[in-house]
Amino acid sequence: MTRIDDTFARLKAEGKKAFVTYVMAGDPDEARALDVVKGLPTAGVDIIELGLPFTDPMADGGTIQLAGQRALEAGMTLEKFLQFVRDFRAGDNTTPIVMMGYYNPIYSRGVDKFLVEAKEAGIDGMIIVDLPPEEDEELCIPAQAAGLNFIRLATPTTDAKRLPMVLQNTSGFLYYVSITGITGTAEASAADVAPEVARIKESTDLPVIVGFGVKTPETAEAIAGVADGTVVGSAIVSKIANGESTEDVLAFVKSLADGAHRA
């Protein structure tokens, strides 16, 4: 049982849906990013997706790409990312952290070394968007053996033939991408998402969390109402990019969390 598993068990017992946020580690700098991340649990966040910046973020929309550039320019590295998690864990040993990023930095560091460090730092799971199920031996299976959840993405184009492969070695939760395309673009629609979530749930007992295109408390509530929870990323990262105060960013996050938890 990871912190992610524990969190979903608790939420189920409470009859609540999960609210998950994405922020980029080191954006716009380490100190400011850490202030925001430390405040997320108090603002109602159940699980934190923490982005590791990468120079070629092919799945990210403009908002997240720019966040990654700011973080890289401010000096964020994989080494500093691990320390960032340790700094968060110094004050919070409960809230799950999911590392979201790309395989190259992990490969460069060495998978075995990275997994030991990630577990020690307090990372609970990973979403590595450029490693398909065909490459599970690379990282997914070693990560599971190390006690880390490996979380997969499913999309509107994940058909009945592909879905079993996506689910095969997935743990923690399944992240359903509500729209085709990149992050931070179209608005998610609960009417479109509901039948897709139902279809996926016929094949798995994993929680299904829906992200991409969730920007308001109303949408967070609607999407969480047809899934096991929702993710908001670009809308929060945009507030950070605009230079809003940590207090204002966290107030916005709380409004989203309240929406998701009303579902």
Secondary structure, 3 states (H helix, E strand, C coil): CCHHHHHHHHHHHHCCCEEEEEEECCCCCHHHHHHHHHHCCCCCCCEEEEECCCCCCCCCCHHHHHHHHHHHHCCCCHHHHHHHHHHHHCCCCCCCEEEEECHHHHHHHCHHHHHHHHHHHCCCEEEECCCCHHHCCCCHHHHHHCCCEECEEECCCCCCCCHHHHHHCCCCCEEEECCCCCCCCCCCCHHHHHHHHHHHHCCCCCCEEEECCCCCHHHHHHHHHCCCEEEECHHHHHHHHCCCCHHHHHHHHHHHHHHHHHC
